[in-house]
Amino acid sequence: MHWKQGFAEDFADFPVAYRRVKATVLQEPRRLCWSDGAAACIGLNSKHLERHAHDFESCFAQGQVEYLGQTLAPVASAYAGHQFGVWAGQLGDGRAMLLGDLPSQASAGDWGFDAIDSIHLSDRIEVQLKGSGQTPYSRMGDGRAVLRSSIREFLGSEAMIGLGIPSTRALCLYGSDDPVFRETTETAAIVTRLAPTFLRFGHVEFFAHFHHHDALNHFLRKLAKRHYPKALSARHDASGLNDDDLYKLALFKSIASRTGDLIARWQSVGFCHGVMNTDNMSLIGLTIDYGPFGFLDQYDEDHVCNHSDHQGRYSYSNQAAVGAWNCKALALAFRAVISDEAAPFLAEGLQAYRRAYEMRWQERFATKFGLMPAGFKTQQKSDNPQTAQSDEQNLGNDGGASIHQFLEQSMQMLQRCKPDFTLFFRRLSKTSLNRPQEASELRDTVLDLASFDAWWDAYRDIAQGQMSRLRWDSSHRQAMMLAVNPKYILRNHLAELAIRRARGDHGQPDYDEIERLLHVLRKPYDEQPEFESYAAEPPQWAKGLSVSCSS
């Protein structure tokens, strides 16, 4: 393992960007869990852990600066941002420190990206401790993270990777008996996070708002070189803009597009982030900062997972709009270092956000319902002119308008019927279009029977029509649906039960449940019949469970 401190090296001429920091060690730390998948991204395995257990613990539980003979130089970075739509000023890594970066052995899929995504990953992976103590950016906080929130972050980030949603990774989780004072006295923990980069919208806002324009120009070029190299060769027909403006516009457009794609993926699995502040938005389209997040149980488009979000700003249905708002805030920060002539072209980036969101949303939800997404149908038109004509009438010129309209109607049905979001789609995947008994079993899970019946008749006609034209059999449809409709998600009550056992609420602390959950969530689309209970609806005590920002 060859450590570097790339962030500090990159900003050696701009000390305003970061501060050197030292961890507050955990007393008598104990390793609670580690992820083999995340470890493989940096070339580690269980044998390495056993062979170098002392160094591993010293580094990842106590933030010591020596690791296998190498000296680390941890830093905390400065950033700013908008929180709940209001400018919050300077923020920064208040309880996290960047240990450094290591050579990457990860593929795009290891971060949750599809193989077909146009993703450029750097050859280094950043390693960050969260909960490692105070930094110059702690703003009166203690810099600690509690066991409760650390377990949620560890499981949440690895669960998202299993679902195929781009995310930071969690390498390991350490706990101790050190007291941490929140609403009640809790215990401290440190989670080690991995990412190609932890850079956020808030970094751009920090440099722009405080007029560090030279640093911002340097920052954007480094970001483009490492993660969006195509932006550096961007051209704009007849714009007359200079190369510097052109690459920045292309960079912003790429970031906005990646953000729209990510949020559509969130929607497709019922994920609610909970705190979509601009300082919690990744510049490369990763899910970052797992606080009061949650997954939908019963479908409710207005679901708010963060009980501190009294206005519902970050509700499930509002996430796409907030993503657009955050991109506008990012555009204003970019405005500080582009010319007046280039500024109007930032609107193209905002349009790219909307297009990326809509394309991914339609692709994901069409597939969840077992339908061919728009754009594919015209490639497989029937040779029969009469059939082709009926195709156009049924699905629109390319299937887009009618499919999108039907998907919107389907979501309205879900809002009225309020089934369990995950279980509804999983059951639908296994429901034959030609077996009334199976449809009846699905019908039994909804509240509004009339709405479901009307929807089912329309759905069956559209789905059967597509299957006939595309020459699909039922097994093809089912396989397609099962690949995008998970059986297992990290439900709040599952995380809560793992937390209670780890705290020893009713006896000795037991960390086995964290391991079991991690095992199940690695392959959420597989049946795993031995873990059937983990797929069940939440018990009555857990329905409507929300989580606070306290961590």
N, C-alpha and C positions, 0 to 999 in steps of 0.2 A: 504494500500500500504506500503510494507516494502522495503525501499531502502537499497542497499548495494553499495559499490564501489569495485566490484570484481577485476577490472583490477589493481587498486593500491594495493589491498591485495595480488594478485598473484605475483606482482613484487616489493613487499616491500623490498626485498634484492637486487634489481637491479634498483636503481633510475635513471639509464641512459634511462630507457624505457619510462618515462613519466615525466611531470611536473604538479604541481598543478596550476590551472588557475582560473581566475575570469572573469565573463562575462562583456562586455560593454553593458549596458542596452539600450533598445529602449525607446525613449521618447514618451509618450502618445501612447503606442501600441494599435492596434486594431486587434482582431481576424478575419481573413478573411475566414478561412475554417478549418474544422477538419474532420477526417475520422472515422466513426463509426466502420468500420472493423478493422482498426489499433488499435483503442482504446480498442476494445474487447480483443485484444491479451494481454493486461496488466490489464484486469478487469475493465476498465472504460466504462462509458456510458454517455448519455446526462444528466441524472439526477445528476451524480457526477459533471459534468461540471457546471451545474447551482448552485448546492449546494456549491461548492468550487471555484467559479469563480475567486475570488481574488487570492487565492493560486495558482490556475492553471496559471493565467496570470503572476504572479510574477516569477514562476518557468520557464515556457516555453517561455515567451516573454522577460524576463529580467534576467534569469539565477540566480535568488536569491537562496541562499543556504538553505533556510528554506521552508519546504513543509509539511503542516499539522503537525507541531511540530517536524519534523525530520530534522536533519542537513545533507545537502548534501556536498560532497567534490569533485567537478568537476576536471577532469584531461584532459590533451591533451597528446596524445601518439606520440612517435618518430617513424618514419619509413623512408625508403629510396626508391630508385627505378630507373628504366629506363624510360625515357620519349622520345617518338618518336624514340626508339631504341638506345638512348644515355644515359649513366650513368649520373644521375642527382645529386648524392650524397645524403646527409641527407635532408629529407623533413619533414613530420609530419603534425599533425592536425593544419594547419595554420589559420583556421577560424571556427574550430569546437571544441566542448568540450563535453566530456562524463560526463553526469550528474551522472550516476550510472547505476545500473541494478535493475530490478523488477521481481517478480515471474511471470513466463509465464503461460498464459492460452491459448496458441496458439497450433494449430496442424500443421503438415507438410504442409497441404493445405493453411494455412494462410500465408505461405511464398512463395507460388507458386509451391511447390513440388507436384508431383503426389503421390497418396496414396500408389502406389506400389514401389516408390523409397525407396532405403535403406538409410533412413535419420535418424540420431540420433540427436535430439535437446536437448540442455541443458535445465534445469528448470528455467533459468533466461533469461531476455531480456534486452539488453543494450539500453539506452536512450541517444541520442546525439542531441545537438543543433548545427545547421549549420548557420553561419552568426553571431555568438555571440561575435565577437571581436577578438582583437589581442591575440596571444599566443607566447611563445618563439619560435615557429616554423613558424611564419608568413612571415619571409624572406622579410621584408620591406613592406608587404601588410598591409591593414587596418583591416583585419580579418572580414570584413563585406560581406554580400551577398545582391545583389540587388533584388528588388521585381520581376523583370522580370525572372531571373533565378530560384528564389525560387518557383514561381508559376509553372514553368516547372518541377522542381524536385518533387514538391508535386503531381502534376497530373501524371507525368511520372511513378513514382514508384507505385502509386496505379493502374494505367492503366496496368502495367505489371502483377500485381497480378490478375487482372481481366482476363488477357489473359492466365494465368496459367504459367507464366515465373518466376522462382525464383528471388526474389528481396528484398531489404530492404523495409521498409514501411515508410509512412509519417503520423504522428499523427495529427499535426496541423500546421497552417501557420499564423504567425503574421506579420503585416506591421506597418510602421510608416512614418512620414514625415522627418525623419532624412536624411540629404543629404549624398549621396555616390558618389564619383567622379571616373568615368570611362571615356569612350570616351566622354560621356556627363554626366551631373549631374543627378543622379537617386535617388531613395529612398531605404531605408534599409528594410530588412525583415529577419525573422528567421524561419526556418523550423525545426520541431522536427522529428528526424528520429529514427526508431526502427529497431533492428536486433538481431538475436541470438548472433551474434558477428560482429564487424566491422573490424576484423583482416584481413590483406591484405598480398599479396605476399611481399609487401614492408617492412613489419615488419621483415620477415625472412631475407630479403636482408640487412636490417639495422644491425641486430645483426651479420650477417656473415661478411659483408664488414668491419665493424669497430672492428672485432675480439672480440666481446662480446660472446665468445663461451659458457661460463657457462649460461649466460642469454638465449642464443639460445636453449641450451639443455632443460632448464627449460620451455621455451616457447613452444617447440614442444611437450613435454610431456603433458603440460596443454591442448594444442590444441587437441591432440589425445584423452585424457581422456574425454573431453567434447563433441567432435564432431565426432571423429572417433575411438570409443573404440575398435572395432574389430582389429584395427592395433596393439594394445598392445599385442595381443596374436598371432601375425603373425608368420608363420613358412615358411621356404624355403627349399624344398627338396634338400638334398645333397649339400647345399651351404657351410656349415661349418661356417656360419656367426654367430656372437654373437647376443643375444636378442636385444641389443640396436640398432645395425645396421638393424636388421630385422624389428623392429617396424617403424623405420624412413623410410625405403624403402616402407613399406606398406602404411604409411601415405602419402608419396609423390605420390604414385600410385593412392591413393584414391582422393587426391586433383586434380591431373591431369585429372582423369576420370570425376570428377564432373565438372571441367572446360570445358572439351570437350562437355559434355552433355548440359551445359548451352548455349554455343555458337551455337550449332545446333538448340536449341529452338529459339534463337534470329533470326537465318536465316529464320526459318519457319514462322515468323510473319513480316519479313521485317524490323527488328529492327537494327539500326546502333548506336553503342555506341558513337563513335566519338573520344574518348580519351582512348584507351586501353593501357595506360601506366601500368607498373607492380604495381605501387602504387594504381591503380584503380581496381585491381583484387582481388576479395574476396577469402579467403582460404576455404570457405565452399560452393562455387558455387552460390553466389547471384549476381544479377546485382547491382552494387554499383556506386555511384557518377554520377548523371545525370547532365552532362554539355551540350555540343553541340550535344546531341543525336537527333535522328529523325527516322521516319518510312518511308519506301519507298512509294512514290506515284506512278508515272510511273516506271515500272520495268527497272532498269539499274544496272547491276552487278557491275559497276564501280562507283556507286553513292558514293559521299563523303558528309557527313552531316556537317562536321566541316570546315568552310571556312579558318581556320588557317592551315589545313592539306594540304599543297600545293603539296606534293608528292603523296597523296592518300594512305598513309600507312594504314589508318584505314577505307578504303573503304569497302562497303558491302561484296564484293567478297574476300577481304583479311582478314576478321576477323578470319577465322579458322586458317590461317597461322600465324597470329599474336598471337593467343592463344597458338599455339605450341611454338612459339618463347619465349613467356612469361614463359611457363612451363620449357623451357631450362634454362632461367635465374633463375628460382626458383630452378632447379636442381643444378645449380652451387652454390647457397646459401646453400642448403642441404649438398653439398660436403664438406663444412667446418667442419661438425661434424659427418661424417661417415668415416669408415676406407678405406684404399686404396683397400682392397679386396672387399668391398661392392660397391665401386663407379661404376663399370661397370653395376651393376644391376639397376642403375637409368634409364637406357635406357628402361627398362620395363615400367616405369611410362610414358615415352613419347609415347610408343606404346599404352598404355592404354588410353591416351588422344585421339589418332587418332581413336582407336576402338570405344570409347564412342561417339565421334563426328559422325562418319560414321553411327553407329547404330541408333542414335537418328535422324540424318538428314534423313536417308532413311525411318525410321518409320513415321516421321512427314510428309514428302513430299509425300510418298505413300498414306497416309491417306488423305492429302489435295486433291489429285487427285482421291480419291475414290477407291484406289487399296489396296489390302491386302499386308501389308509389308512382306518382306522375313522372313522366319522362321515360319510363320503361315501356309503356304500352305501345307507343308508336313504332318501337323497334320490332314488335312481334305481331303486327297486324295480320288479320286473316287474309288469305288469298281470295276468299269469297267476297265480292263487292257488297252483297246484301248484308253479310255479317259485319264487314268493315263499317258500313253505314250505320248499322245499329250500335256498333261500338262508339261511334262519334256521338250519337244521340244519347247514349247511356252515360258516357264518361266525359263528354266534352271533346274538344278538338284533340287534346293530347292526354285526356284523363285528368288534367290538373284541376280545373275549376270544379268539376263535379266531385272528384275525390275529396278535395279540400272542404267543399260544402258538406259532404257526408260526414267527414271527420268532425267538423264543428258541431253538427247535429248529434253525433255520437257523444261528444263531450257534454253537451247539454243534457242528453239522456242520463249520463253518469251523475251529473249534478242533481237531477231530480230523483234518481233512484238510489244514490248514495251507497253503492256496494263497497266492499273492501277493494281498494284500487289494485293491489298486487294480485290478490286471489281471483278477482274478476277476470283479469286478462289471462292468468294461468289456466283457469277453468275454461275460458273461451277457447284457448288453444287446443283443448282436448274435447271440445264439443263438436260432434258431427252435425253438419248442416242438414242431414237427412234423417236424424233420429230424434223425434219429438221428446222422448223421455230425457235425453241429455240436455236439450234446450230447457225442459221443465226444471231440471236440477239447477241450471244457471239462473233461471227465473226466480227460484226460491230465495236467492241471495239479495234481491233488490226490494226497495220499498214501494216504488210506483209501478205497479204491474201494467197499467195501461200504456205508460210511456215505453216500458220495455217491450211490450208486445208489438207496438207500432214500429219501434226501432228494429226489432228482430226480423220482421217481415221484409223491411227494406234492406237490411244487412244481408239476409240470406239470398235475396235476389241478386244483389251486386256481387257478392262473393262467389256464388255459383256461376254467374255470368262470366266473371273473370277466369275462374277455374276452367270453364269450358273453352274459352277463347285461347287461353294459354296452355291448354292441354295438361293441366295439373291434376294429379289425383289427391285424395284427402291426406295422404301421408306427406306429400310435398308441402301442402299448406300447414299441416301441423308442425313439421320440423322447422319451417320458417318462423312460425309464431313462438315455439318453445325457445328458440335461440335469442329472442328479444324480450320475452316475458318471464322475468325471474320468478322462481318459487320462493326464494329466501331474500329478505332484506334485513337491514339492521333496525328492527323496530325498537322504539324507545323502551318498551318494557323488557326486551331482551337485554339491552344495554344496562338498564336499571338493575336487573337481577344479577348480572355479572358484577356490577359495582357493589351491590350489597354483600355478595359473597366475598369479594376481595377485601372489603372493609371489615369483614367478620361481624356483621350486624347481629348474627344469631349463633355465634361460636367463633372458632378459629378462622382467620383469614384463609380463603381458598381461591387460588388463581386459575384453577382448572377450567372454570367456565369461560374465562377469556380465551383460552386456547381452543376450547370447543367451538365457540362462536367464530373465531378466526378460521378454523378449519371449514366450517359450514359456508362461511361467506366468501371463501376463495372461489367456490364453484356454485354460484347462486342459481345457475340455470340447470344444474344437474338434479336428478330426483332425490338422491341421498335418503332413501326411505328410513334409515336408522335415525334420522334427525327430523322426522315428520312433525314433531311437536313445535319445532322452530318456525314452521310455516303457518301456524295457526293464527287466527285473528287474536288481537290482544284481549286479555281478560278484562272484566268490567272495571276493575280498579285502575287500569292503565289507559282506558279510552279517554281521549282528549288530553293526555299527558303533554305538558309543554315544559320547556327548559329555559333557564335563565342565562343571562350573559355572564353570571358569576362563575369564575374559573380560577 
